[in-house]
C-alpha cells in the first residue's frame, strides 16, 4: 500500500494545475443561469393586476 502522504502530495500538485474542475464550473454556470431565469419569471408579471382576465388594465 502506498504511503498516504505521497498520495496527498501528488493530489495537491495535480489539483493546483487543473483549477476547480469542470464539475464546479458547470454547477456555477447552471446556478447563475437558473437565477437569471428565476428572476425573469418572477419579474415579468410584477405589477400586473389582471384579476378579471380580460387583459385590459384601464378602469
C-alpha positions as CSV (number, residue, x, y, z in Angstrom):
1,X,0.0,0.0,0.0
2,X,1.4,3.4,-1.0
3,X,2.3,6.0,1.6
4,X,-0.7,8.3,2.3
5,X,1.5,11.5,2.5
6,X,2.9,10.7,-1.0
7,X,-0.6,10.3,-2.4
8,X,-1.8,13.6,-0.8
9,X,1.2,15.4,-2.1
10,X,0.6,14.1,-5.6
11,X,-3.1,15.0,-5.4
12,X,-2.3,18.5,-4.2
13,X,0.2,19.0,-7.0
14,X,-2.2,17.9,-9.7
15,X,-5.2,19.9,-8.4
16,X,-3.0,23.0,-8.2
17,X,-2.6,22.9,-12.0
18,X,-6.1,21.9,-13.0
19,X,-8.1,24.5,-11.3
20,X,-11.6,23.9,-9.8
21,X,-12.6,21.3,-12.5
22,X,-15.4,21.0,-14.9
23,X,-18.0,19.9,-12.4
24,X,-17.7,23.1,-10.3
25,X,-17.6,25.2,-13.4
26,X,-20.8,23.5,-14.7
27,X,-22.5,23.9,-11.3
28,X,-21.7,27.6,-11.2
29,X,-22.9,28.2,-14.8
30,X,-26.1,26.3,-14.3
31,X,-26.7,28.1,-10.9
32,X,-26.2,31.5,-12.5
33,X,-28.4,30.8,-15.4
34,X,-31.1,29.4,-13.1
35,X,-31.0,32.5,-11.0
36,X,-31.4,34.7,-14.1
37,X,-34.3,32.6,-15.4
38,X,-36.0,32.7,-12.0
39,X,-35.6,36.5,-11.8
40,X,-37.1,36.8,-15.3
41,X,-40.1,34.6,-14.4
42,X,-40.8,36.4,-11.2
43,X,-40.3,39.9,-12.6
44,X,-42.1,39.6,-15.9
45,X,-45.6,39.8,-14.3
46,X,-44.6,42.2,-11.5
47,X,-47.1,45.0,-11.1
48,X,-49.7,43.5,-13.4
49,X,-53.2,43.5,-11.9
50,X,-55.3,41.2,-14.1
51,X,-58.0,39.9,-11.8
52,X,-60.8,40.0,-14.3
53,X,-58.9,38.1,-17.0
54,X,-59.6,40.4,-20.0
55,X,-56.1,41.8,-20.1
56,X,-57.3,45.5,-20.0
57,X,-55.8,47.4,-17.1
58,X,-57.8,50.6,-17.8
59,X,-60.7,51.3,-15.4
